[in-house]
Amino acid sequence: DVNGMMWFGTDNGICRYDGEKFETFTTSDGLAGNNVWAIYRQPDGPIWFGSWDGGICRYDGDQFETFTHLDEGPVTVIKADAAGNLWFGGGFWGTGNEGKGLWRYDGQKFDQFTTEDNLASNWISALHCTDDGTVWIGHTYGGISYKEAGSQGKFTTFTHQADSLTGTSTFAIEETVDGVIWFGSFRWVGPKGGLIRYDGHKFEMLTTEDGLPSKAIDCIYLDSG
């Protein structure tokens, strides 16, 4: 964080390391949930935590703030766009892990987006905000969605059925300097999965036939080269 502290999310609270000792915070300290999957620090200081069992909360350096009026479900991904809006969502396989759509916090209020706004699914497994403000969403149960900055309309969605995308779940999204968007897809059962490359016009599927060692892509990292 801004003070050089390291934060770790665990299934029994969050842990802060100052270089010498670890300090743990749980729901007894005000944390929304103990099973923490996502951490994001805003440039102006507040740290946000997304949990499987308690949704989202914010830490201002002194105390935790929860938002009990929300019904956000599990929160496993948190990102911020170029305008400073916070986006978050979650959900996973299994009963009781249902995603509750995508949420946006503009500093004043929370807005919820669901399949009624043309999201491919209410289960959110990956988020990426581009420099131009576009928000890309990967879904646990198939499909990719996006919303351009300032757009007042619904989300644009690509599905594995209609757009012949490979895999059933998208767990990673990254953008290269040429503006190409890359997606890491995965499928629990069956042969489909791999990398998806989108140049703004068409999708290209890359699998083991193109040299990948596996068709299950869980994360993507872009180095400085």
Secondary structure, DSSP 8 states (H G I E B T S, - for coil): -TTS-EEEEETTEEEEE-SS-EEEE-GGGT-S-SSEEEEEE-TTS-EEEEETTTEEEEE-SS-EEE-TT-------EEEE-TT--EEEE---SSTT-----EEEE-SS-EEEE-GGGT-S-S-EEEEEE-TTS-EEEEETTS-EEEE-TT--S--EEE-TTTS--SSSEEEEEEE-TTS-EEEEEE-SSSS--EEEEE-SS-EEEE-GGGT-S-S----------
